[in-house]
Amino acid sequence: MDEKEDWGKEEEIEKDHRKVEEIVPKQFYRWLKVFGKVDSERIPVKKVWDHVIDLNNDFKASKARVYPLSRNKKEEV
């Protein structure tokens, strides 16, 4: 990546942070990274507490029942 691409990326991040600060209330500024487009699209760093979910060899995924929602709940979702 050359310097022009780096500069564009930094500018995009700065613009994104300014947009987020306009939308997010000040009490949540501690978690601004969560709301930013650029930061939210990157893959999180692997942590010690990450673990694998081991499945049995005979495991088969099955379809679950879809629960109907009322009109009010559908609009809310």
VOBA-1610 file (N, C-alpha, C; in pm, whole numbers, padded with zeros to 5 digits, always signed):
BEGIN
Met+00085-00118+00000Met+00000+00000+00000Met+00089+00124+00000Asp+00062+00217-00089Asp+00146+00336-00093Asp+00090+00445-00001Glu+00164+00555+00008Glu+00129+00662+00103Glu-00006+00726+00070Lys-00041+00738-00059Lys-00169+00798-00096Lys-00285+00714-00043Glu-00273+00582-00054Glu-00379+00494-00004Glu-00389+00504+00148Asp-00275+00510+00217Asp-00274+00524+00363Asp-00343+00654+00403Trp-00312+00762+00333Trp-00369+00893+00366Trp-00521+00889+00345Gly-00567+00828+00238Gly-00709+00817+00211Gly-00780+00736+00318Lys-00715+00631+00364Lys-00773+00546+00469Lys-00784+00625+00599Glu-00681+00698+00636Glu-00684+00779+00759Glu-00794+00885+00750Glu-00806+00946+00633Glu-00908+01048+00613Glu-01047+00987+00625Glu-01066+00868+00570Glu-01195+00798+00578Glu-01229+00764+00724Ile-01130+00720+00799Ile-01151+00686+00940Ile-01189+00810+01019Glu-01119+00921+00994Glu-01147+01046+01065Glu-01288+01096+01033Lys-01327+01088+00906Lys-01460+01131+00865Lys-01566+01042+00930Asp-01539+00913+00935Asp-01631+00817+00997Asp-01649+00848+01145His-01539+00878+01217His-01547+00909+01359His-01628+01036+01384Arg-01612+01135+01296Arg-01688+01260+01312Arg-01837+01234+01295Lys-01874+01151+01196Lys-02015+01116+01174Lys-02072+01044+01295Val-01995+00951+01347Val-02040+00872+01462Val-02059+00963+01583Glu-01969+01055+01606Glu-01980+01146+01720Glu-02105+01233+01712Glu-02151+01262+01591Glu-02274+01340+01575Glu-02396+01259+01615Ile-02393+01130+01592Ile-02508+01043+01613Ile-02513+00987+01755Val-02399+00943+01805Val-02393+00872+01934Val-02393+00971+02050Pro-02479+00947+02151Pro-02479+01035+02270Pro-02344+01028+02344Lys-02307+01137+02410Lys-02176+01147+02477Lys-02154+01039+02582Gln-02260+00992+02646Gln-02244+00890+02749Gln-02190+00757+02691Phe-02199+00741+02558Phe-02152+00618+02496Phe-02020+00636+02420Tyr-01956+00752+02434Tyr-01831+00779+02363Tyr-01722+00679+02398Arg-01732+00619+02516Arg-01634+00520+02557Arg-01630+00403+02458Trp-01743+00379+02391Trp-01754+00265+02299Trp-01768+00310+02154Leu-01712+00423+02118Leu-01726+00475+01982Leu-01679+00377+01875Lys-01577+00298+01904Lys-01526+00204+01805Lys-01635+00109+01756Val-01725+00073+01844Val-01832-00021+01809Val-01924+00037+01703Phe-01944+00169+01705Phe-02038+00233+01616Phe-01978+00274+01482Gly-01848+00279+01471Gly-01783+00324+01349Gly-01788+00220+01238Lys-01806+00264+01114Lys-01814+00173+00999Lys-01681+00100+00978Val-01572+00173+00977Val-01442+00113+00948Val-01402+00012+01056Asp-01414+00052+01182Asp-01374-00036+01291Asp-01466-00157+01306Ser-01594-00138+01276Ser-01688-00249+01293Ser-01672-00355+01184Glu-01608-00321+01073Glu-01592-00416+00963Glu-01465-00501+00974Arg-01377-00469+01064Arg-01255-00548+01074Arg-01278-00670+01165Ile-01200-00772+01144Ile-01212-00894+01223Ile-01145-00873+01358Pro-01212-00911+01468Pro-01151-00893+01601Pro-01023-00975+01617Val-00935-00927+01702Val-00810-00995+01731Val-00839-01119+01815Lys-00768-01227+01789Lys-00788-01351+01864Lys-00749-01330+02010Lys-00833-01377+02101Lys-00812-01362+02245Lys-00791-01498+02311Val-00741-01498+02432Val-00714-01620+02508Val-00844-01697+02533Trp-00954-01624+02557Trp-01079-01690+02593Trp-01157-01740+02472Asp-01109-01716+02349Asp-01174-01774+02231Asp-01159-01925+02237His-01261-01995+02196His-01253-02140+02200His-01333-02201+02086Val-01309-02328+02062Val-01376-02404+01957Val-01496-02474+02016Ile-01604-02482+01940Ile-01718-02562+01982Ile-01709-02695+01909Asp-01679-02799+01983Asp-01665-02931+01923Asp-01803-02995+01909Leu-01833-03043+01789Leu-01959-03110+01764Leu-01935-03260+01751Asn-02036-03338+01784Asn-02027-03482+01766Asn-02022-03514+01617Asn-01961-03627+01582Asn-01950-03667+01441Asn-02087-03690+01377Asp-02184-03732+01456Asp-02317-03762+01401Asp-02411-03641+01407Phe-02360-03523+01437Phe-02444-03403+01446Phe-02496-03364+01309Lys-02626-03335+01302Lys-02689-03285+01180Lys-02771-03163+01217Ala-02748-03055+01147Ala-02826-02934+01173Ala-02970-02957+01131Ser-03061-02908+01210Ser-03203-02925+01176Ser-03270-02788+01170Lys-03381-02785+01101Lys-03456-02660+01091Lys-03534-02640+01220Ala-03538-02517+01265Ala-03613-02484+01386Ala-03745-02418+01345Arg-03842-02425+01431Arg-03973-02365+01405Arg-03959-02213+01409Val-04022-02146+01315Val-04025-02001+01312Val-04147-01956+01391Tyr-04123-01873+01491Tyr-04233-01826+01574Tyr-04294-01700+01513Pro-04426-01701+01493Pro-04490-01583+01435Pro-04487-01465+01532Leu-04473-01345+01476Leu-04473-01222+01556Leu-04599-01142+01526Ser-04643-01068+01624Ser-04757-00979+01602Ser-04713-00864+01510Arg-04808-00792+01454Arg-04775-00681+01365Arg-04689-00578+01436Asn-04720-00548+01562Asn-04642-00450+01638Asn-04498-00496+01656Lys-04480-00624+01688Lys-04344-00677+01707Lys-04266-00676+01576Lys-04334-00710+01465Lys-04267-00709+01335Lys-04217-00569+01302Glu-04300-00468+01327Glu-04259-00331+01300Glu-04144-00289+01389Glu-04147-00337+01513Glu-04040-00304+01608Glu-03907-00366+01565Val-03915-00489+01517Val-03793-00559+01473Val-03745-00495+01346
//
